[in-house]
Amino acid sequence: MEKSFRFPSTFEIALILSLLVFVAALLFTRPEGEAFVYYGFEILQFWKKGFWELLEFTMQMVLILVFGHTLALSKPVEKWLNIISESVKNNTQAVLLTGTLALLGGYLNWGFGLVLGAIMARKIGEVAQHKSLQINYPLIGASGYLGMLVWHGGFSGSATLKVAEPNHFLSEVTGVISIEETVLSDFNLWLNLFLLLAIMFTMYLLSKRKFATAAFETLKKKERPDYITRDNFGLILGFLMLVLLLADFWTADGNWSFVDLNFVNFALLGTGLLFFKSLESYVKTLSFAVKGATEIIIQFPFYAGILGMMKYSGLLILLADDMVLRSGPDFFPVLSFLSAALVNFFIPSGGGQWAIQGPIMMEAALKMGLDVPKMIMAFAYGDQVTNMLQPFWALPLLSITGIPAKEIFKYTFYFFVVGLLVYGLGVWIYVS
């Protein structure tokens, strides 16, 4: 019997990329007269050297997902979602509420928004079943995934928050870039507002289309582990952490340079502890959320190894020079946006993608004299827009809602087209 094609897993793709970069470095950067075998071993040494260079970044990415996920499973958030879902009276209202909530949640934190949108869709499905409301449950589930369309331009963006840190891995190239120049820039805020309006209009139109009513199946799997404990240590610790965060705003003097990945993680942890109240309950729920970070933990060192081969072999500079020669400053921002969108299919982690693509793009942008903060946003928009076609991060949503992937993606395709047009035109007009 003929075997069907199996698409490689994300970890297998990371290994394939490692091999491709190894071969490229061997072919294009080998010093004249040096033996292939000897230089191949030297490139492997570059891979080993780079393998652990992004450990801090890896841990930051793990925590931003896990803390955001845990916060979304807290009792106050669950209670708030129950109130909202009970207010739903028709399909259009259900779609718009779920999508808007997912967009706002994803803008604050991608892990929080991803789980928040999924739980909201699930709860609306349960309410609709109880009230016998006619709803398009797959469309509501697709709307719950919208947070992944805006996350990289929000307050948990891997690239934007990483470059805001002192001594980040590209600091010698770009320097430190505050979120005032990226996330809080007029360019990003207006573009995201326009996208929000365009997506809401799209959801409205889709919600008015005829749909086949499918029975909502109650899942056996819980979307939230139920832990009840009586200690209040989490409440005390969370309150203390949030007071320390407020002190940063007090002493900032109007400068937002203190907002980076560490600040966001500290805020998510403090808020989560405050909401759970019980330290024991928080830790147990956190252990449940950690499972979702497995792919980041195992894959990021391999992305760091790829970066090590590119950086220490000279392939990085070679690729940047080639992009400068082939594109030019007028077309390069759009090319960067489209290339980030394409690469996201193979490297679904925005942090891992930034580790590989970021150095090349920044080197080329500086050589062309382009606006570096806007180029970072061009990368961010490209990375996030194809999430609407990328099943990797949809797995938690599919698990919580019980909706098949094909039913979700036939609607997220429309969101992808809208995002591609809005972000693509924005980059072409304001960055090029």
DOPA-519773 format. One record per residue (C-alpha): residue in three letters; y, x, z. Coordinates in nm, 2 decimals. Each point is the difference from the previous one (the first is absolute). Last residue first. Layout:
<nodes>
<"ala"; <Y; X; Z>> ...
</nodes>
This chain:
<nodes>
<"ser"; <5.20; 0.92; 0.19>> <"val"; <0.01; -0.12; 0.37>> <"tyr"; <0.21; -0.32; -0.02>> <"ile"; <-0.09; -0.17; -0.33>> <"trp"; <-0.35; 0.14; -0.07>> <"val"; <-0.11; -0.01; 0.37>> <"gly"; <0.13; -0.36; 0.05>> <"leu"; <-0.16; -0.11; -0.33>> <"gly"; <-0.34; 0.14; 0.10>> <"tyr"; <0.04; -0.14; 0.35>> <"val"; <0.07; -0.36; -0.11>> <"leu"; <-0.23; 0.00; -0.31>> <"leu"; <-0.30; 0.17; 0.18>> <"gly"; <0.05; -0.22; 0.31>> <"val"; <-0.01; -0.32; -0.22>> <"val"; <-0.31; 0.11; -0.19>> <"phe"; <-0.18; 0.10; 0.32>> <"phe"; <0.08; -0.33; 0.16>> <"tyr"; <-0.15; -0.18; -0.30>> <"phe"; <-0.31; 0.22; 0.04>> <"thr"; <-0.02; -0.09; 0.36>> <"tyr"; <-0.11; -0.35; -0.11>> <"lys"; <-0.32; 0.09; -0.19>> <"phe"; <-0.04; 0.27; 0.26>> <"ile"; <-0.08; -0.24; 0.29>> <"glu"; <-0.27; -0.20; -0.17>> <"lys"; <-0.17; 0.31; -0.14>> <"ala"; <0.00; 0.16; 0.34>> <"pro"; <-0.20; -0.29; 0.16>> <"ile"; <0.17; -0.19; 0.28>> <"gly"; <-0.15; 0.03; 0.35>> <"thr"; <0.35; 0.01; 0.16>> <"ile"; <-0.06; 0.28; 0.25>> <"ser"; <-0.23; 0.21; -0.21>> <"leu"; <0.20; -0.04; -0.32>> <"leu"; <0.32; 0.09; 0.19>> <"pro"; <-0.16; 0.31; 0.16>> <"leu"; <-0.13; 0.11; -0.35>> <"ala"; <0.33; -0.04; -0.17>> <"trp"; <0.09; 0.36; 0.06>> <"phe"; <-0.26; 0.13; -0.24>> <"pro"; <0.02; -0.28; -0.26>> <"gln"; <0.29; 0.14; -0.20>> <"leu"; <0.16; -0.25; -0.25>> <"met"; <0.29; -0.11; 0.23>> <"asn"; <0.00; 0.35; 0.14>> <"thr"; <0.13; 0.09; -0.34>> <"val"; <0.36; -0.05; 0.11>> <"gln"; <-0.02; 0.21; 0.32>> <"asp"; <-0.04; 0.35; -0.15>> <"gly"; <0.25; -0.06; -0.28>> <"tyr"; <0.26; -0.13; 0.24>> <"ala"; <-0.05; 0.30; 0.23>> <"phe"; <0.03; 0.26; -0.28>> <"ala"; <0.32; -0.16; -0.12>> <"met"; <0.12; 0.00; 0.36>> <"ile"; <-0.06; 0.38; 0.03>> <"met"; <0.19; 0.04; -0.33>> <"lys"; <0.29; -0.19; 0.16>> <"pro"; <0.01; 0.23; 0.29>> <"val"; <-0.02; 0.31; -0.24>> <"asp"; <0.29; -0.10; -0.23>> <"leu"; <-0.08; 0.19; -0.32>> <"gly"; <0.12; 0.36; -0.08>> <"met"; <-0.28; 0.05; -0.25>> <"lys"; <-0.15; 0.30; 0.18>> <"leu"; <0.03; -0.20; 0.33>> <"ala"; <-0.19; -0.29; -0.15>> <"ala"; <-0.28; 0.23; -0.13>> <"glu"; <-0.06; 0.16; 0.34>> <"met"; <0.02; -0.34; 0.17>> <"met"; <-0.25; -0.16; -0.24>> <"ile"; <-0.25; 0.28; 0.03>> <"pro"; <0.02; 0.02; 0.38>> <"gly"; <-0.03; -0.38; 0.04>> <"gln"; <-0.30; -0.05; -0.23>> <"ile"; <-0.27; 0.15; 0.22>> <"ala"; <0.12; -0.06; 0.36>> <"trp"; <0.18; -0.32; -0.11>> <"gln"; <-0.34; -0.14; -0.13>> <"gly"; <-0.17; 0.08; 0.33>> <"gly"; <0.28; -0.18; 0.19>> <"gly"; <0.00; -0.30; -0.24>> <"ser"; <-0.38; -0.04; 0.05>> <"pro"; <-0.16; -0.17; -0.30>> <"ile"; <-0.06; 0.33; -0.19>> <"phe"; <-0.17; -0.10; -0.33>> <"phe"; <0.18; -0.32; -0.07>> <"asn"; <0.31; 0.13; 0.16>> <"val"; <0.01; 0.27; -0.27>> <"leu"; <0.11; -0.26; -0.25>> <"ala"; <0.29; -0.14; 0.20>> <"ala"; <0.12; 0.35; 0.09>> <"ser"; <-0.01; 0.09; -0.37>> <"leu"; <0.21; -0.31; -0.09>> <"phe"; <0.27; 0.08; 0.26>> <"ser"; <0.00; 0.37; -0.09>> <"leu"; <0.03; -0.08; -0.37>> <"val"; <0.29; -0.24; 0.08>> <"pro"; <0.18; 0.28; 0.20>> <"phe"; <-0.08; 0.26; -0.28>> <"phe"; <0.14; -0.19; -0.29>> <"asp"; <0.37; 0.09; 0.01>> <"pro"; <-0.05; 0.34; 0.18>> <"gly"; <-0.23; 0.15; -0.26>> <"ser"; <-0.36; -0.10; -0.08>> <"arg"; <-0.22; 0.27; -0.15>> <"leu"; <0.18; 0.32; 0.11>> <"val"; <0.07; -0.12; 0.36>> <"met"; <-0.36; -0.13; 0.03>> <"asp"; <-0.13; 0.34; -0.11>> <"asp"; <0.21; 0.19; 0.25>> <"ala"; <-0.13; -0.23; 0.28>> <"leu"; <-0.36; 0.06; -0.11>> <"leu"; <0.04; 0.38; 0.00>> <"ile"; <0.17; -0.01; 0.33>> <"leu"; <-0.29; -0.18; 0.16>> <"leu"; <-0.26; 0.21; -0.18>> <"gly"; <0.13; 0.31; 0.18>> <"ser"; <-0.33; 0.07; 0.16>> <"tyr"; <0.13; -0.04; 0.35>> <"lys"; <0.16; -0.34; -0.05>> <"met"; <-0.26; -0.17; -0.22>> <"met"; <-0.30; 0.12; 0.19>> <"gly"; <0.16; -0.08; 0.33>> <"leu"; <0.10; -0.35; -0.12>> <"ile"; <-0.36; -0.07; -0.09>> <"gly"; <-0.10; 0.12; 0.34>> <"ala"; <0.25; -0.24; 0.16>> <"tyr"; <-0.15; -0.28; -0.20>> <"phe"; <-0.34; 0.10; 0.13>> <"pro"; <0.14; 0.00; 0.36>> <"phe"; <0.13; -0.35; -0.07>> <"gln"; <-0.33; -0.15; -0.10>> <"ile"; <-0.21; -0.01; 0.31>> <"ile"; <0.26; -0.14; 0.25>> <"ile"; <0.17; -0.22; -0.26>> <"glu"; <-0.33; -0.17; -0.10>> <"thr"; <-0.09; -0.07; 0.36>> <"ala"; <0.33; -0.17; 0.09>> <"gly"; <-0.14; -0.36; 0.00>> <"lys"; <-0.25; 0.09; 0.27>> <"val"; <0.29; 0.08; 0.23>> <"ala"; <0.10; -0.37; 0.03>> <"phe"; <-0.30; -0.08; 0.22>> <"ser"; <0.07; 0.30; 0.22>> <"leu"; <0.36; -0.12; 0.03>> <"thr"; <-0.12; -0.34; 0.12>> <"lys"; <-0.19; 0.18; 0.28>> <"val"; <0.30; 0.22; 0.09>> <"tyr"; <0.23; -0.30; 0.01>> <"ser"; <-0.23; -0.20; 0.22>> <"glu"; <-0.03; 0.29; 0.25>> <"leu"; <0.38; 0.06; 0.01>> <"ser"; <0.06; -0.37; 0.07>> <"lys"; <0.35; -0.13; -0.09>> <"phe"; <-0.12; -0.06; -0.36>> <"phe"; <0.35; -0.06; -0.13>> <"leu"; <0.16; 0.29; 0.19>> <"leu"; <-0.28; 0.24; -0.10>> <"gly"; <0.05; -0.10; -0.36>> <"thr"; <0.37; 0.04; 0.02>> <"gly"; <-0.03; 0.35; 0.14>> <"leu"; <-0.26; 0.11; -0.25>> <"leu"; <0.19; -0.14; -0.30>> <"ala"; <0.33; 0.16; 0.12>> <"phe"; <-0.16; 0.34; 0.05>> <"asn"; <-0.16; -0.02; -0.34>> <"val"; <0.33; -0.08; -0.16>> <"phe"; <0.17; 0.29; 0.18>> <"asn"; <-0.27; 0.24; -0.10>> <"leu"; <0.02; -0.10; -0.36>> <"asp"; <0.38; 0.05; -0.01>> <"val"; <0.31; -0.17; 0.13>> <"phe"; <0.20; 0.27; 0.18>> <"ser"; <0.23; 0.05; -0.31>> <"trp"; <0.15; -0.35; 0.05>> <"asn"; <0.35; 0.12; 0.09>> <"gly"; <0.23; -0.26; 0.15>> <"asp"; <0.07; 0.21; 0.31>> <"ala"; <-0.37; 0.06; 0.06>> <"thr"; <0.02; 0.01; 0.38>> <"trp"; <-0.03; -0.37; 0.06>> <"phe"; <-0.25; -0.04; -0.28>> <"asp"; <-0.23; 0.27; 0.15>> <"ala"; <0.04; -0.17; 0.34>> <"leu"; <-0.14; -0.31; -0.15>> <"leu"; <-0.32; 0.19; -0.08>> <"leu"; <-0.03; 0.12; 0.36>> <"val"; <0.04; -0.36; 0.13>> <"leu"; <-0.28; -0.09; -0.25>> <"met"; <-0.23; 0.26; 0.16>> <"leu"; <0.07; -0.12; 0.35>> <"phe"; <-0.07; -0.36; -0.09>> <"gly"; <-0.33; 0.09; -0.17>> <"leu"; <-0.11; 0.20; 0.31>> <"ile"; <0.08; -0.29; 0.24>> <"leu"; <-0.16; -0.27; -0.22>> <"gly"; <-0.30; 0.22; -0.07>> <"phe"; <-0.06; 0.06; 0.37>> <"asn"; <-0.01; -0.38; 0.06>> <"asp"; <-0.37; -0.02; 0.10>> <"arg"; <-0.18; -0.34; -0.02>> <"thr"; <-0.25; 0.03; -0.29>> <"ile"; <-0.10; -0.23; -0.28>> <"tyr"; <-0.13; 0.14; -0.33>> <"asp"; <-0.06; -0.22; -0.30>> <"pro"; <-0.04; 0.20; -0.32>> <"arg"; <0.22; -0.14; -0.27>> <"glu"; <-0.09; -0.10; -0.36>> <"lys"; <-0.34; -0.12; 0.12>> <"lys"; <-0.29; 0.01; -0.24>> <"lys"; <-0.20; -0.33; -0.03>> <"leu"; <0.24; -0.12; -0.26>> <"thr"; <0.08; -0.37; -0.04>> <"glu"; <-0.02; -0.10; -0.36>> <"phe"; <0.30; -0.17; -0.16>> <"ala"; <-0.12; -0.24; -0.27>> <"ala"; <0.15; 0.07; -0.34>> <"thr"; <0.27; -0.21; -0.16>> <"ala"; <0.04; 0.09; -0.37>> <"phe"; <0.35; 0.07; -0.08>> <"lys"; <0.29; -0.15; -0.20>> <"arg"; <0.32; 0.20; -0.01>> <"lys"; <0.28; -0.07; 0.25>> <"ser"; <-0.10; 0.29; 0.23>> <"leu"; <0.03; 0.25; -0.29>> <"leu"; <0.36; -0.10; -0.07>> <"tyr"; <0.10; 0.03; 0.37>> <"met"; <-0.18; 0.33; 0.04>> <"thr"; <0.19; 0.13; -0.31>> <"phe"; <0.33; -0.12; 0.14>> <"met"; <-0.08; 0.17; 0.33>> <"ile"; <-0.10; 0.32; -0.19>> <"ala"; <0.33; 0.01; -0.18>> <"leu"; <0.21; -0.07; 0.31>> <"leu"; <-0.19; 0.28; 0.19>> <"leu"; <0.04; 0.24; -0.29>> <"phe"; <0.38; -0.05; -0.01>> <"leu"; <0.01; 0.07; 0.38>> <"asn"; <-0.22; 0.30; -0.05>> <"leu"; <0.24; 0.14; -0.27>> <"trp"; <0.30; -0.07; 0.21>> <"leu"; <-0.14; 0.18; 0.30>> <"asn"; <-0.13; 0.30; -0.20>> <"phe"; <0.32; 0.07; -0.19>> <"asp"; <0.22; -0.07; 0.30>> <"ser"; <-0.19; 0.28; 0.19>> <"leu"; <-0.18; -0.09; 0.32>> <"val"; <-0.35; 0.11; -0.12>> <"thr"; <0.12; 0.31; -0.19>> <"glu"; <0.34; 0.16; 0.08>> <"glu"; <0.04; -0.16; 0.35>> <"ile"; <-0.37; 0.09; 0.05>> <"ser"; <0.12; 0.36; 0.05>> <"ile"; <-0.10; 0.28; -0.24>> <"val"; <-0.10; 0.34; 0.15>> <"gly"; <0.00; 0.28; -0.26>> <"thr"; <-0.14; -0.07; -0.35>> <"val"; <-0.18; 0.32; -0.09>> <"glu"; <-0.04; 0.19; 0.33>> <"ser"; <-0.05; -0.33; 0.18>> <"leu"; <-0.30; -0.09; -0.21>> <"phe"; <-0.26; 0.03; 0.28>> <"his"; <0.23; -0.16; 0.26>> <"asn"; <0.20; 0.25; 0.20>> <"pro"; <0.23; -0.27; 0.15>> <"glu"; <-0.11; -0.35; -0.07>> <"ala"; <0.18; -0.24; -0.24>> <"val"; <-0.21; 0.12; -0.29>> <"lys"; <-0.31; -0.15; 0.17>> <"leu"; <0.17; -0.34; 0.06>> <"thr"; <0.09; -0.05; -0.37>> <"ala"; <-0.33; 0.13; -0.13>> <"ser"; <-0.24; -0.19; 0.22>> <"gly"; <0.20; -0.33; 0.01>> <"ser"; <-0.03; -0.17; 0.34>> <"phe"; <0.36; -0.14; 0.02>> <"gly"; <0.01; -0.15; -0.35>> <"gly"; <0.00; 0.12; -0.36>> <"his"; <-0.36; 0.11; 0.03>> <"trp"; <-0.10; -0.34; 0.15>> <"val"; <0.14; -0.23; -0.28>> <"leu"; <-0.30; -0.11; -0.21>> <"met"; <-0.25; 0.06; 0.29>> <"gly"; <0.17; -0.28; 0.19>> <"leu"; <-0.09; -0.24; -0.28>> <"tyr"; <-0.37; -0.02; 0.11>> <"gly"; <0.05; -0.34; 0.18>> <"ser"; <0.13; -0.14; -0.32>> <"ala"; <-0.34; 0.07; -0.16>> <"gly"; <-0.17; -0.19; 0.29>> <"ile"; <0.23; -0.29; -0.05>> <"leu"; <-0.08; 0.01; -0.37>> <"pro"; <-0.38; 0.00; 0.08>> <"tyr"; <0.05; -0.30; 0.24>> <"asn"; <0.17; -0.23; -0.25>> <"ile"; <0.07; -0.28; 0.25>> <"gln"; <-0.09; -0.37; 0.02>> <"leu"; <0.05; -0.09; 0.37>> <"ser"; <-0.29; -0.16; 0.19>> <"lys"; <0.17; 0.05; 0.33>> <"his"; <-0.28; 0.22; 0.16>> <"gln"; <-0.07; 0.17; -0.33>> <"ala"; <0.36; 0.07; -0.06>> <"val"; <0.04; 0.14; 0.35>> <"glu"; <-0.30; 0.23; -0.06>> <"gly"; <0.14; 0.12; -0.33>> <"ile"; <0.34; 0.05; 0.16>> <"lys"; <-0.16; 0.22; 0.26>> <"arg"; <-0.18; 0.21; -0.25>> <"ala"; <0.32; 0.06; -0.21>> <"met"; <0.19; 0.10; 0.32>> <"ile"; <-0.28; 0.23; 0.10>> <"ala"; <0.01; 0.18; -0.34>> <"gly"; <0.38; 0.02; -0.01>> <"leu"; <0.01; 0.15; 0.36>> <"val"; <-0.28; 0.25; -0.08>> <"leu"; <0.18; 0.15; -0.30>> <"gly"; <0.35; -0.04; 0.15>> <"phe"; <-0.10; 0.19; 0.32>> <"gly"; <-0.18; 0.28; -0.20>> <"trp"; <0.30; 0.03; -0.24>> <"asn"; <0.27; 0.00; 0.27>> <"leu"; <0.34; -0.16; 0.00>> <"tyr"; <0.02; -0.07; -0.38>> <"gly"; <-0.36; -0.12; 0.02>> <"gly"; <0.08; -0.25; 0.27>> <"leu"; <0.30; -0.14; -0.20>> <"leu"; <-0.21; -0.03; -0.32>> <"ala"; <-0.30; -0.15; 0.18>> <"leu"; <0.22; -0.26; 0.17>> <"thr"; <0.16; -0.09; -0.33>> <"gly"; <-0.33; -0.03; -0.17>> <"thr"; <-0.16; -0.22; 0.27>> <"leu"; <0.29; -0.23; 0.04>> <"leu"; <0.05; -0.03; -0.38>> <"val"; <-0.37; -0.08; -0.06>> <"ala"; <-0.03; -0.25; 0.28>> <"gln"; <0.32; -0.18; -0.09>> <"thr"; <-0.11; -0.03; -0.36>> <"asn"; <-0.34; -0.14; 0.11>> <"asn"; <0.12; -0.27; 0.23>> <"lys"; <0.09; -0.09; 0.36>> <"val"; <-0.01; 0.34; 0.19>> <"ser"; <0.15; -0.02; 0.35>> <"glu"; <-0.34; 0.08; 0.16>> <"ser"; <-0.01; 0.33; -0.18>> <"ile"; <0.34; 0.11; 0.16>> <"ile"; <-0.10; -0.09; 0.36>> <"asn"; <-0.34; 0.17; -0.04>> <"leu"; <0.17; 0.31; -0.15>> <"trp"; <0.22; 0.03; 0.31>> <"lys"; <-0.30; -0.03; 0.23>> <"glu"; <-0.18; 0.27; -0.19>> <"val"; <0.30; 0.23; 0.02>> <"pro"; <0.03; -0.05; 0.37>> <"lys"; <-0.38; 0.05; 0.05>> <"ser"; <-0.02; 0.33; -0.18>> <"leu"; <-0.20; 0.05; -0.32>> <"ala"; <0.30; 0.10; -0.21>> <"leu"; <0.09; 0.27; 0.25>> <"thr"; <-0.35; 0.15; -0.04>> <"his"; <0.04; 0.02; -0.37>> <"gly"; <0.34; 0.17; 0.02>> <"phe"; <-0.13; 0.25; 0.26>> <"val"; <-0.30; 0.08; -0.22>> <"leu"; <0.18; 0.03; -0.33>> <"ile"; <0.29; 0.21; 0.14>> <"leu"; <-0.24; 0.20; 0.21>> <"val"; <-0.22; 0.11; -0.29>> <"met"; <0.30; 0.10; -0.21>> <"gln"; <0.15; 0.20; 0.28>> <"met"; <-0.33; 0.18; 0.06>> <"thr"; <-0.02; 0.10; -0.36>> <"phe"; <0.36; 0.12; -0.01>> <"glu"; <-0.07; 0.22; 0.31>> <"leu"; <-0.32; 0.13; -0.16>> <"leu"; <0.17; 0.08; -0.33>> <"glu"; <-0.06; 0.37; -0.02>> <"trp"; <-0.37; -0.03; 0.09>> <"phe"; <-0.15; 0.03; -0.34>> <"gly"; <0.28; 0.21; -0.15>> <"lys"; <-0.16; 0.33; 0.09>> <"lys"; <-0.35; -0.12; -0.10>> <"trp"; <0.13; -0.10; -0.34>> <"phe"; <0.18; 0.33; -0.04>> <"gln"; <-0.32; 0.18; 0.09>> <"leu"; <-0.18; -0.21; -0.26>> <"ile"; <0.26; 0.12; -0.25>> <"glu"; <-0.09; 0.36; 0.10>> <"phe"; <-0.37; -0.07; -0.07>> <"gly"; <0.10; -0.12; -0.34>> <"tyr"; <0.21; 0.31; -0.05>> <"tyr"; <-0.31; 0.22; 0.06>> <"val"; <-0.23; -0.20; -0.22>> <"phe"; <0.26; -0.02; -0.28>> <"ala"; <0.06; 0.37; 0.00>> <"glu"; <0.37; 0.12; 0.01>> <"gly"; <0.13; 0.16; -0.31>> <"glu"; <0.30; -0.23; -0.04>> <"pro"; <0.07; -0.19; 0.32>> <"arg"; <-0.18; -0.34; 0.01>> <"thr"; <0.26; -0.28; 0.02>> <"phe"; <-0.10; -0.23; -0.29>> <"leu"; <-0.38; -0.01; -0.02>> <"leu"; <-0.09; 0.06; 0.37>> <"ala"; <0.28; -0.23; 0.12>> <"ala"; <-0.11; -0.27; -0.23>> <"val"; <-0.36; 0.04; 0.10>> <"phe"; <0.08; -0.02; 0.37>> <"val"; <0.24; -0.30; -0.06>> <"leu"; <-0.28; -0.19; -0.18>> <"leu"; <-0.25; 0.08; 0.28>> <"ser"; <0.23; -0.12; 0.27>> <"leu"; <0.08; -0.31; -0.20>> <"ile"; <-0.38; -0.08; -0.02>> <"leu"; <-0.03; 0.05; 0.38>> <"ala"; <0.29; -0.24; 0.06>> <"ile"; <-0.16; -0.24; -0.24>> <"glu"; <-0.32; 0.02; 0.20>> <"phe"; <0.19; -0.09; 0.31>> <"thr"; <0.16; -0.30; -0.17>> <"ser"; <-0.34; -0.12; -0.11>> <"pro"; <-0.12; 0.05; -0.36>> <"phe"; <-0.03; -0.30; -0.23>> <"arg"; <-0.36; -0.09; -0.05>> <"phe"; <-0.12; -0.07; -0.36>> <"ser"; <-0.30; -0.22; -0.02>> <"lys"; <-0.35; 0.15; -0.03>> <"glu"; <-0.21; -0.08; -0.30>> <"met"; <-0.35; -0.13; 0.09>> 
</nodes>
